Amino acid sequence: MTARVTVVGEALVDLLWKTGARDVHAAPGGSPANVAVGLRRLGRPTTLLTTWGDDPPGELVRAHLVETGVAVTRVPADTDRTMVALAYLGTDGSASYDFLASWDPRELPVPEDTAVLHTGSLAVVIEPGASRVLELCRARRAAGTTVAADLNVRPAVQPDRDAYREAGLRLAGAVDVLKASDEDLAFLFPGSGPADAARTLLAAGPRLVVVTLGERGALAVTAAHEVGVAAPAVTVVDTVGAGDTFQAALLDSIAESGAPPAAPDELSAVLRRCATAAAITCTRIGADPPTWEELAAL
């Protein structure tokens, strides 16, 4: 594995609060950071471009990223504050979020050997950083780099549905591969099913749209094909980081093959691998993606 994936976006601290619990558990995370960790555990050369502040949450983020071995470029930012997410965990393990958000990188120096660029989540919504990330995606795609993104919709940071939908469509027009969950699409396109919403995004410009469907599996939509797979049956501890693990496995597959999957058999194989990786994460507390060995064993 030699092709590098560069991930651009937030690193933050999740404060995990289970229903009925008196104590809150602090866990370093953030969707892009989780994706980078997931890629690292799969053995993929990975660089994370992110920011954090010189504060207690920032120290937790820094120590976590050092421990994972992810190559990190801490880019200069206009403010010195680490993002914090309060994740309310339901009895079924599902999570809802509130954010203390800040995303304002001054520059985004992508390594020259980057084969795949990934971004998404808060990094493509919170200004002024979101506009800078969008410009980067357009430039790198025009230069021939495969660009991917995960919408990972968080209405807590942008409750205006129309504004969020427009941001999502702009992002779709700047990437080759776009991932979203069925919940993301239900917020952005109320009244549309996942497949129809995915085709709306596909019309904006990507080559592939992937939709995660929770316990119902995942769906891939291209101009020529629509392929679905089932999710492995597991005992869910919580769903934190499951979508990020799925995305890491997707990016790893794209980097390995040199291009997004296109044929039906390729799409099915990649989706099954991604769904299995996500299922493993659901059996653990917080964003804890599997290693290459753990994934290969299943």
Secondary structure, DSSP 4 states (H G I P E B T S, - for coil): ---EEEEES--EEEEEEETT-S--EEEEE-HHHHHHHHHHHTT--EEEEE---SSHHHHHHHHHHHHHT-EEEE--BSS---EEEEEEEPTTS-EEEEEE----BS-----TTEEEEEEEGGGGTSTTHHHHHHHHHHHHHHTT-EEEEE----TTT---HHHHHHHHHHHHTT-SEEEEEHHHHHHHSTT--HHHHHHHHHTTS-SEEEEE-GGG-EEEE-SS-EEEEPPPP---S--TTHHHHHHHHHHHHHHHHTS---SHHHHHHHHHHHHHHHHHHHTSSSS-PPPHHHHHH-
